[in-house]
Amino acid sequence: MAQKATDPGVPVKLRIRVSGRSSESGSAQVARQIREMIEGGRLKAGDILPSEDGLAEQLGVGRKIVRYAYGKLVEEGLLLRDFPRNKRVAGRGTRPRRK
């Protein structure tokens, strides 16, 4: 579940967990949970996600795990890179076309 930020430009707080006992990699767990939040409507287009460092610290995992998860979601067209470091939830119709 995501807790909405009240101020635009402030990242939402993501309520996700990473289990060391899962058969899924840490990055796959993070990506799956964020994907489910987007597809379920709990995260909306334009919502800003926490920084890689911030989410990694919150989850108690390495930054690479979050970087890979965010990268996968960018590839899927669910997130947009908002330089320098922010990631935003993509709007409808922004998914890349499959070849």
C-alpha positions in Angstrom: 0.0 0.0 0.0 1.2 3.5 -0.7 0.6 6.4 1.7 -0.1 9.6 -0.3 2.1 12.6 0.2 0.1 15.8 0.9 2.5 18.1 -0.9 3.0 17.8 -4.6 6.7 17.1 -5.3 7.0 15.0 -2.1 7.5 11.3 -2.6 4.8 8.9 -1.5 5.6 6.5 1.3 5.6 2.9 -0.1 4.5 0.2 2.3 6.3 -2.8 0.9 8.4 -5.6 2.3 11.3 -7.7 1.0 11.7 -11.2 2.4 15.0 -13.0 2.4 13.0 -16.3 2.4 11.2 -15.7 -0.9 12.1 -17.6 -4.0 11.9 -14.2 -5.8 14.9 -11.9 -5.9 14.7 -8.7 -3.8 14.5 -6.5 -6.9 11.7 -8.7 -8.3 9.8 -8.4 -5.0 10.1 -4.7 -5.0 9.1 -4.3 -8.7 6.1 -6.7 -8.3 4.7 -4.8 -5.3 5.1 -1.4 -7.0 3.6 -2.8 -10.2 0.6 -4.1 -8.2 0.1 -0.7 -6.6 0.1 1.0 -10.0 -2.2 -1.5 -11.6 -4.5 -1.5 -8.6 -4.8 2.2 -8.6 -3.1 2.8 -5.3 -0.3 4.8 -7.1 -1.5 7.3 -9.7 0.1 8.9 -12.7 2.5 11.6 -11.6 3.1 10.2 -8.1 6.7 10.6 -7.1 8.4 7.5 -5.7 11.1 7.6 -3.0 14.8 7.9 -4.1 16.7 4.7 -4.6 18.7 5.5 -1.4 15.6 6.3 0.6 13.6 3.2 -0.4 16.7 1.0 0.1 17.2 2.4 3.6 13.5 2.0 4.4 13.6 -1.7 3.3 17.0 -2.5 4.7 18.4 -3.6 1.4 21.1 -2.5 -0.9 20.5 0.4 -3.3 21.2 -1.9 -6.3 18.0 -3.9 -5.5 15.9 -0.8 -5.7 17.8 0.5 -8.8 17.1 -2.8 -10.6 13.4 -2.8 -9.6 12.9 0.8 -10.7 14.8 0.1 -13.9 12.5 -2.9 -14.7 9.4 -0.7 -14.1 10.9 2.0 -16.4 11.4 -0.6 -19.1 7.8 -1.8 -18.7 6.6 1.8 -19.1 5.1 2.0 -15.6 7.6 4.5 -14.3 9.3 7.6 -15.9 12.7 8.8 -15.0 12.4 12.4 -13.8 16.0 13.6 -13.7 18.1 14.0 -11.8 17.0 11.2 -9.5 13.2 11.0 -9.1 10.9 8.3 -10.6 7.3 9.1 -11.3 4.4 6.8 -12.1 3.7 7.0 -15.8 0.4 8.0 -17.2 -1.8 5.9 -19.4 -0.5 5.5 -22.9 3.1 5.9 -22.0 4.1 2.2 -22.2 6.6 1.5 -24.9 5.4 -0.6 -27.8 6.4 -4.2 -27.9 8.2 -5.4 -31.0 
